[in-house]
Amino acid sequence: MVYQLLNQQDNVKVINAAPQEAERWRKFVSDINSSKSGSHDKTFSLLQELNKELLPKVFLTAVNGLTHTDVEVLHSLTSVVSKLSDKERAEVCNVVRWYDYVQHLLQRLDPNVTILPLGKGQASSPTEKDVEPSKKANDAQKEPAKKEQPVPKKTEQAQQEKPKEQASEKKEQPVKKEQPAQKEKKEQPAKGKAAPKAAAPAAESSDFAKVDIRVGHVISVKKHPSADNLYVEEIDLGESAPRTIISGLVKHVPETELLNSNVLVICNLKPRKMQGIDSNGMVLCASTDDKGVVELLVPPAGVKPGERITVEGEDGEPEAELNPKKKQLEKVLPELKTDDEKRACYKGKPFKTSQGFVFSKTLKGGNIN
């Protein structure tokens, strides 16, 4: 199975679920497989039950990570999910969100895994055949190493005699003692030639480039258990696991709008505990001065989670972690605005992605923070 192969690769952790959890989901897989030969209604009823269970979850089990159980269930659902109508997909949106996240996570761990294009026809299941080595790789392994061509005896003899001749010539030449004046002159650089310059130090990153702003995909949203105005979000940023990020957006952005949306996230903030839960980043929004209107910034379609936002002329690499004492973020935030075309900008220059610009839905001249 694909998850067994993934587990053998570097930096991949596909872990086991608790025995009781694993057994419970094996029964679900059995029920799904049995229902495929019966009516579609029975299969869809099982999907609806799964949809309710996945509402607050990223993965199937209580373990915070990808498990063999997730991959087993995904494999059993491939033929079912591929045949769902758009209306049915909307009814089981949590199942579709979980399926899409897990299959993309598997593909990041192994590029040979086939992605089921949700909403477009059918795709083959991510099974063992998807992760077999390519034929070229097999051929390369089977091809015997080429034997080293023997050196002709005459050539070998000539090569052996040549060092002897050079040694003999070197021995016959008298050694001249260098006069002190000549030695001193030799060490001076040739007239008219400039001394070699030391390598220029690497240019420092601009203020904007030091801030690591990336595109993220919201895969889970729930209210903070201790604060009514806070959301606890799980956001895919192209890393091995989603990040937990807390945002004060409850009064401004409906939970249904935030779930499954693409957002912009500042990724190199120092982790901060908010009402007992660590937050590992900040979702950027556009807003009016009085915060009466707050809107998510919308990256263009087709941008993958983890892609970094750039601005023309703002070059350099982001800091591993912004230093609060240096006020690095405070230098940038006041310069972030939306322009007359509703594009997100830094000092009037638009945010750029591989697929185009980033927009606010309605705000012109809005603040971004």
C-alpha positions in Angstrom: 0.0 0.0 0.0 1.1 3.6 -0.6 1.3 4.5 3.1 3.7 1.7 3.7 6.0 2.9 1.0 5.7 6.5 2.2 6.8 5.4 5.7 10.1 4.2 4.3 11.1 7.6 2.9 13.1 10.3 4.6 11.3 12.8 6.9 7.9 11.0 6.4 5.9 10.1 9.4 2.8 8.0 8.7 1.9 6.8 12.2 -0.4 4.2 13.7 -3.7 5.1 15.2 -4.8 3.6 18.6 -5.9 0.0 18.2 -9.5 0.7 19.1 -9.7 3.6 16.7 -8.0 1.6 13.9 -10.5 -1.2 14.4 -13.5 1.1 14.3 -12.4 2.6 11.0 -11.7 -0.8 9.5 -15.3 -1.6 10.1 -16.2 1.7 8.3 -14.1 0.6 5.3 -15.8 -2.8 5.4 -19.3 -1.1 5.4 -18.3 1.2 2.5 -17.0 -1.6 0.4 -20.1 -3.7 1.1 -22.4 -0.7 0.2 -20.8 -0.2 -3.2 -22.6 -3.3 -4.6 -25.9 -2.0 -3.3 -27.8 1.3 -3.6 -26.0 4.6 -3.8 -28.3 5.9 -1.0 -26.7 3.6 1.5 -23.2 4.6 0.6 -24.1 8.3 0.7 -25.7 7.8 4.1 -22.3 6.5 5.4 -20.6 9.5 3.9 -23.0 11.9 5.7 -22.1 10.2 9.0 -18.4 10.6 8.2 -19.1 14.2 7.3 -20.5 15.0 10.7 -17.5 13.4 12.4 -15.0 15.3 10.3 -16.5 18.8 11.1 -14.0 19.6 13.9 -11.2 17.4 12.7 -8.2 17.5 10.4 -7.5 13.8 10.5 -9.8 10.8 11.3 -8.3 9.8 14.7 -7.5 11.7 17.8 -3.8 11.6 16.9 -2.6 14.9 15.5 -1.0 13.6 12.4 -1.5 11.5 9.3 -2.1 7.8 10.1 -2.4 4.6 8.2 -6.1 4.7 9.0 -6.5 8.0 7.0 -4.9 6.4 4.0 -6.9 3.2 4.2 -10.2 5.1 4.4 -9.1 7.4 1.6 -8.3 4.4 -0.6 -11.7 2.9 0.0 -13.5 6.2 -0.8 -11.8 7.0 -4.1 -14.4 5.4 -6.4 -17.2 6.8 -4.3 -15.9 10.4 -4.1 -15.1 10.5 -7.8 -18.7 9.8 -8.7 -20.4 12.4 -6.4 -22.4 15.2 -8.1 -21.6 18.8 -7.2 -24.7 18.9 -5.0 -23.6 15.8 -3.1 -20.1 17.1 -2.7 -21.5 20.3 -1.1 -23.5 18.2 1.3 -20.4 16.2 2.4 -18.0 19.2 2.2 -16.0 18.0 5.2 -15.4 14.6 3.6 -14.2 16.3 0.4 -12.0 18.8 2.4 -10.4 15.9 4.3 -10.0 13.8 1.2 -8.4 16.6 -0.8 -6.0 17.5 2.1 -4.8 13.9 2.7 -4.3 13.2 -1.0 -2.3 16.4 -1.5 -0.3 15.7 1.6 0.6 12.2 0.2 1.6 13.7 -3.1 3.9 16.1 -1.3 5.5 13.2 0.4 5.7 11.2 -2.9 5.2 13.1 -6.2 4.2 9.8 -7.9 0.9 9.6 -6.0 -2.0 10.4 -8.4 -4.4 13.3 -7.4 -8.1 12.7 -7.8 -9.3 15.9 -9.6 -12.4 16.7 -7.5 -15.2 17.9 -9.6 -13.7 16.6 -12.8 -14.3 13.0 -13.8 -12.6 10.1 -12.2 -9.0 9.4 -11.3 -7.2 6.2 -10.3 -6.8 5.4 -6.7 -3.4 6.2 -5.0 -2.4 2.6 -4.8 1.0 0.8 -5.0 1.2 1.2 -8.8 1.3 5.0 -8.3 4.4 4.8 -6.2 6.3 2.2 -8.2 9.8 3.3 -9.3 9.8 4.4 -13.0 10.8 2.1 -15.7 13.9 4.1 -16.4 15.0 3.8 -12.8 14.5 0.0 -13.0 16.4 -0.2 -16.3 19.2 1.9 -14.8 19.5 -0.5 -11.9 19.5 -3.5 -14.1 22.1 -2.1 -16.6 25.5 -3.5 -15.8 28.3 -1.0 -15.1 30.6 -0.4 -18.1 34.0 -2.1 -17.8 37.0 0.2 -17.8 38.8 -0.1 -21.1 42.3 -1.5 -20.7 45.2 0.9 -21.4 47.3 -0.3 -24.4 50.7 -1.5 -23.3 52.6 1.0 -25.4 50.6 3.9 -24.0 51.0 2.6 -20.4 54.8 2.3 -21.0 55.0 5.8 -22.4 53.1 7.2 -19.4 55.5 5.4 -17.0 58.6 6.7 -18.9 57.4 10.3 -19.0 57.7 11.0 -15.3 61.2 9.5 -15.4 62.2 11.9 -18.2 60.8 14.9 -16.4 62.6 13.9 -13.2 65.8 13.6 -15.1 65.4 17.0 -16.7 64.6 18.6 -13.4 67.7 17.1 -11.8 70.0 18.4 -14.5 68.9 22.0 -14.2 71.0 24.1 -11.8 69.1 25.7 -8.9 69.4 29.5 -9.0 69.4 31.2 -5.7 67.0 34.2 -5.6 68.5 37.5 -4.6 66.7 39.3 -1.8 65.9 42.2 -4.0 64.4 39.9 -6.7 62.3 38.1 -4.1 60.9 41.3 -2.7 60.1 42.5 -6.2 58.4 39.2 -7.0 56.0 39.5 -4.1 54.8 43.0 -5.2 51.7 43.0 -7.5 52.4 43.6 -11.2 52.4 47.3 -12.2 49.1 48.5 -13.5 47.1 45.5 -12.1 44.8 46.2 -9.2 44.9 43.9 -6.2 42.0 41.4 -6.0 39.0 42.8 -4.2 37.4 41.0 -1.3 34.0 39.5 -2.0 31.1 41.9 -1.4 28.9 41.0 1.6 25.5 39.7 0.7 22.9 42.4 0.4 20.6 42.7 3.5 16.9 41.7 2.9 14.4 44.6 2.6 12.0 45.2 5.4 9.2 43.6 3.5 11.3 40.6 2.5 12.1 39.8 6.1 8.4 39.1 6.8 7.5 35.6 5.6 4.0 36.0 4.0 2.6 32.8 2.4 -0.6 31.5 1.0 -2.4 29.0 3.3 -5.5 26.8 2.9 -7.9 26.7 5.9 -8.8 23.1 6.5 -10.5 23.4 9.9 -12.3 26.2 11.9 -13.8 26.1 15.4 -14.6 28.6 18.1 -12.0 29.0 20.9 -13.2 27.1 24.0 -12.3 30.1 26.2 -12.9 33.1 24.0 -16.1 33.8 22.1 -14.4 36.3 19.7 -11.6 33.9 18.6 -11.4 31.2 16.0 -9.0 28.3 16.2 -7.9 27.4 12.7 -5.9 24.6 11.2 -4.1 26.0 8.1 -2.2 24.1 5.5 1.0 26.1 4.6 2.7 23.4 2.5 4.5 22.0 5.5 4.5 18.4 6.8 1.5 19.2 9.1 -1.0 22.1 9.3 -0.4 25.0 11.7 -2.7 26.1 14.5 -3.5 29.8 14.2 -5.8 31.8 16.3 -7.7 34.8 14.8 -10.1 37.4 16.2 -12.4 37.2 13.2 -15.6 35.8 14.8 -17.5 39.1 14.6 -16.3 39.8 11.0 -16.0 36.6 9.0 -18.5 33.7 9.1 -17.1 30.3 9.9 -18.5 29.0 6.6 -16.6 31.6 4.6 -13.3 30.9 6.4 -13.5 27.1 6.1 -11.8 25.8 2.9 -10.7 29.3 1.9 -7.2 30.4 0.7 -5.7 33.1 2.9 -2.5 35.1 3.5 -0.5 34.2 6.6 2.5 35.8 8.3 4.5 32.6 9.1 7.6 33.8 10.9 6.1 35.4 14.0 7.2 34.2 17.4 4.6 31.6 18.7 2.1 33.3 21.0 -0.2 31.7 23.6 -3.7 33.0 23.3 -6.2 32.0 26.0 -4.1 28.8 26.6 -3.6 27.7 23.0 -0.4 28.4 21.0 -0.9 30.4 17.8 1.7 30.0 15.1 1.1 32.8 12.7 -1.3 35.6 11.8 -4.0 35.7 9.1 -3.9 39.0 7.1 -7.1 40.9 6.4 -8.1 44.2 4.9 -10.2 46.6 7.0 -11.5 50.1 7.3 -9.9 52.5 9.9 -12.7 51.8 12.4 -12.7 48.0 11.8 -16.3 48.3 10.8 -15.5 46.2 7.8 -12.9 43.3 7.8 -12.3 41.1 4.8 -10.1 38.2 4.0 -7.4 38.9 1.4 -8.1 36.6 -1.6 -5.1 35.0 -3.5 -5.8 34.0 -7.2 -7.0 30.5 -8.0 -4.4 27.9 -8.6 -1.8 29.1 -6.0 -0.6 26.2 -3.9 -0.4 26.3 -0.1 3.0 27.5 1.0 3.8 29.8 -1.9 5.5 33.0 -0.7 4.2 36.5 -1.5 6.6 38.8 -3.3 6.7 42.5 -4.2 8.7 44.0 -7.1 12.0 45.5 -5.8 11.7 44.0 -2.3 14.4 41.4 -2.5 15.9 39.0 0.1 15.1 36.1 2.3 12.7 36.2 5.3 13.9 36.0 8.8 13.6 32.6 10.5 11.7 34.3 13.2 10.9 38.1 13.5 12.6 39.8 16.5 10.0 41.8 18.4 12.7 44.0 19.9 13.8 45.1 16.4 10.2 46.1 15.6 10.5 44.4 12.2 6.8 43.8 11.7 5.9 47.3 12.9 8.0 48.8 10.1 6.0 46.9 7.5 2.4 46.9 8.6 1.7 50.7 8.3 2.8 50.4 4.6 0.3 47.7 3.8 -2.8 49.0 2.0 -5.3 48.1 -0.7 -5.1 50.3 -3.8 -7.9 51.7 -6.0 -8.1 48.4 -7.8 -8.5 46.6 -4.4 -5.1 44.9 -4.8 -3.1 44.2 -1.6 0.1 46.4 -1.8 3.3 47.4 0.0 4.2 51.1 -0.5 1.8 51.1 -3.5 3.4 48.0 -5.1 1.1 45.0 -5.5 1.5 41.7 -3.8 2.4 39.1 -6.5 2.0 35.3 -6.7 2.7 32.8 -9.6 -0.9 33.2 -10.7 -1.4 37.0 -10.3 -2.3 39.6 -7.7 -4.0 39.4 -4.3 -7.3 41.3 -3.8 -9.7 42.4 -1.1 -13.3 41.8 -2.0 -14.6 45.3 -1.7 -12.1 47.6 0.1 -10.2 50.4 -1.7 -7.6 52.2 0.4 -8.1 49.8 3.2 -5.6 48.9 5.9 -4.0 45.4 5.9 -3.1 43.8 9.2 
